[in-house]
Each structure stands twice: as C-alpha cells, then as structure tokens.
Amino acid sequence: MKELLEVLARALVDKPEEVKVDIVEGEKSVILQLHVAPDDVGKVIGKEGRIARALRTVVKAAAAKEGKSALVEIMD
C-alpha cells in the first residue's frame, strides 16, 4: 500500500523527490500519512477533493485485499 500511494502521488506532483509516506499500523487498520511539498498539496487534493478521494479509494481497495482498513492523511 505504501509503495502504491508513493507511485500515485509522485505522478501527480511537481517535486516527486519530496513525496514521503509514513505508516502507523494498528491491528486491523493502517494510517498512511502522505507528505508532499507545500506547493504540491493542491495538486494531490484536486478540485473539490476529487483526486484525494480517488487516492483514498484505491488505497482502501488495496488494504481490503489484505483484510485491513486504511486511512490516508495528506500533509505538507
């Protein structure tokens, strides 16, 4: 899931070298904290949050395959 989110985020931003994903794992849940450059936050969120919603949907699907739930937090 971490690699998936990193690849997707790097494709969206202007500064892909600054993309970083931290993981906080629980028993059945995972929190993925996506860090991007301050200038790229808007690109990752998208208009009306559409891109962020799509990223969360893809990551949730990948987590469901592993029997977990996932939450994506976007940070700068």
Secondary structure, 3 states (H helix, E strand, C coil): CHHHHHHHHHHHCCCHHHCEEEEEECCCEEEEEEECCHHHHHHHHCHHHHHHHHHHHHHHHHHHHCCCEEEEEEEC
